């Protein structure tokens, strides 16, 4: 347990030093769009962007409290990341024990740090919501399936207003809840509540056409096809290599078919559904979307094969210490 306490301390230190990194280009864009919106200029009308409006709503809502200092926004997103890690921890505690839960939560944070998850971008909230979907799915035996289907639908709707790849996650959720009959109807009802309110709001302001063009049409045409050798080099050198032990653990689990059961197949389906987004849009932060699945998968293996824990601990320690060093070197 002392080793876990050390990793938790290093994780928090890494997060603290991340707060003072130079501005990410997307953060500046989101902040400027929110500032314009605060002055009555609607998103997509002055500054070109193709993200769903959820991220602008977060920035707009935080603006009266935090002003223009990006550090405050990152602190809020750090809390969101901790909430996501907490969901992974709860899955581990529910299925195994407290210590396994800690390994899952720490893996979640470590991968976020590698994939630019500390920045106030669109992916961290989607990852946190995905992790909580995992918690709802694994604890459905303790709550009515009707409430569970409706709740998962609402969470799916929240993800959809944050990031277009949430479409893949919604397909995964629909399969994971085994939504049929009235449960499918409740899931669909929950799914349309938040996007429906947003679309109605835009329609009332005469902006729905602009919204659809930016979020759907422009988004599909904004990213040039870049799949090829360059993409594979990026994945190998910047995605897999820095977290090699974690990927090896997952690979070992796949070969040995650990863990057994529906969750393994369900998470694999989710990753396959997200794969086109990851391959054709080679950005670090897109890989945040599969972090909840990777973390729970690693946690499942840790519960069965304890010999991997030392290697995982060393990997996480290197990630956290490397992050602290780079953050101090690159701080503003």
Secondary structure by P-SEA (a helix, b strand, c coil): caaaaaaaaaaaaaaaaaccccccaaaaaaaaaaaaaaacccccccccccccaaaaaaaaaacccccccaaaaaaaaaaaaaaaaaaaaaaaaacccaaaaaaaaaaaaaaaaaaccccccccaaaaaaaaaaaaaaaacccccaaaaaaaaaaaaaaaaacccaaaaaaaaaaaaacccaaaaaaaaaaaaaaaaaaaaaaaaaccaaaaaaaacccccccccccccaaaaaaaaccccccaaaaaaaaaaaaaacccccaaaaaaaaaaaaaaaaaaacccccccccaaaaaaaaaaaaaaccccaaaaaaaaaaaaaaaaaaaaaaacc
